Amino acid sequence: MLLSRPEFPPEFPEEWFGPNPILQKKKLVNRFFEETRAAFKDGVLGIYIPEPVPNRKVIPRLGVEVKLCWKHAVAHAVEELRKQTSLPLPLVPASVLIVACVPEGKWDVDNLAYRLIVNGLVAAGVLPDDSVRYLDSVTVRYGRPVPYPHTEVYVTAPPLWLATIPAIFADVW
């Protein structure tokens, strides 16, 4: 009996399709770990993730390894940065800005699965946990997908005006 290709929503990257979905997922997970990176500048922790935040409606359809790679890639990037420099962690009470750099027409702020990123920040030690005791706010906004769709995450202890944070990292990403 031939199995048909699993049905994925059209917003998934083309690389998730193909005759060998397990190999494709492995390549995607490896890419997350290779290309997710972190920087600390002017009191702000910035994290670049090479994929757009997935739509929360499709989270149940993602394999567990793909869901976990968001969490662990964020934690890995922060850990690599900690090896290079001293980070004042945890950053509490934290304000988190998530910039979803996605193509026009794919933007729906209330459907983004940003909890994957917040879970990664907890795993990295940036936050002790995701309660209001340590997490002051999570703001999600749209960004331009240049050169490719991706996600930018910025964490700071208040009071920094969140709209100014991406400009701090203009020369980093």
N, C-alpha and C positions, 0 to 999 in steps of 0.2 A: 504494500500500500504506500503510495507516495504522499508525503505530507506537504501541504502547501505552505508557502512563506507566511509567517505570522503577520497579521494585519497591524501596522503601525500608523499612527496619525501622520498626515503629510508634513507636519512641522519637524519631524525627526530628521536628523542629518542623513544624507544619502548613504553614508558609510555604514549605517546600521542595517542596510539591506544587503542582499547577496546570497549566494548559494551556501555559505557557511556562517550562520549568525553567531555561533560561539566564537569563531575566530574574529569576527568583526567586533564583538563585545570586548574581547581581549585586547584588540588594537586600540579601542576607544579608552579602556581603562588605563592602558600603558600611556596613551597620549595625555590623559588627565594628570598622571604623576610626573610626566616629563615637562609639561608646559604650564601647569599651575604654579604660580610663584607669588612670593610675598615680599613686601618692602615696608620699612618703617621710616616715616619722614614727618618732621614737624609735629610729633605727637600723634600721628595717625598711622594705623596699621592698614596697609592696602594689600589686597589679594586679587590676582588676575586669574580667572578660570577660563580655559579655552573653548567653552561651550556656553550657549545661552541657558538660562534657568529653565528647566522643563516645566511644562504646564502641569498643574497638580492633578488634573483629570487623568493624565496618562501614567502617573506614578505607579498605580497597581499593575500596569502592563510592563513596566521596566523590570528587568531581572534584578535580583537582590544585589548582585555584584556591581551593577551600574548605579543603583541607589547608594550603596556603600562607598563607591569610588568618589562621590561628591564629598562625603564626610571625611574620608581618609586623605583625599588629595589636599583638601584645605588644611588638615592637621599636619600633613607631611610638609607642605610649603612653609607653614609657620615654624615647624621644627627645624627645617633647613636654615631659615632665617635666624633662629635662635643660636645655631651653631656659629654664625658669622658675627652676630652683634648681640648686645644685651637689650632685651625687650622688657619693658616694665609691665609684666603680666601678673595677674589679670588686669584688664582695662575695665574698671567698674566705677560707677554705673556706666555701662557702655551704651553708646548710640551707634547703630549699625545702618549704613547706607548701602543698599544693593542697587547697582546700576545695571539694568537688563539691556544689553546692546543687541537688539534683535531687529530683523527687517520690519519695515512698516507693514501693518496688517497682522502681525503676529503678537502685538502688544495687548495684553489684557491683565492689568496689574493685580486684580483679585484672584487670578487663576494660577499665579506663579508659585512653585513649590519652594519658597525660600526657606522653609524649615530645614531642608537638606544643608543649607549653608550655615544656619544657626547651630545645627547639630555638629557641624565641622568645627565651628568656633569653640564649642564646649569641649570637643575631643582634643583640640589643640591647646587647651588651657587658657585661651583668651578670656573665656567666661567660666566661672565655677559651675554654673548651670544656667538654664534659660528662663529662670523666674524673673519677675519684676524687681526682685531684690538686686539683681545684677544687670539686667537688661532694661535700660531706660526706654529705648525706642528702636523700632525697625522701620526704616523708610525705604520704599521701593520706587525707583523712578526710571524713566526711559533714557537710553543713551544711543548714540549712533553706532551701528555695527561696522566700524572701520578698524582694520581692514576686513575682518570677518566677524560674524556674530560671536559674542562672548559675554562674560559676566565680570563685573568689577565689584569688589566688596571693600568697604572702608569702615573701620572701627575706631572710635575715639571715645574718650570719656568726655561728657558734656563740659562746658558749653561751646562747642564749635558749630558754626552755622553750616549745616550739612551740604547746602548747595555749593559752597566754595571748595569742598574737599577734592573733587575730581581734578580741579586745576592744579592742586599741589602735586599731583602725580602725572602731569602732562608730559614730563620728560622721562618718566619711568616706563610707562607702557608704550 
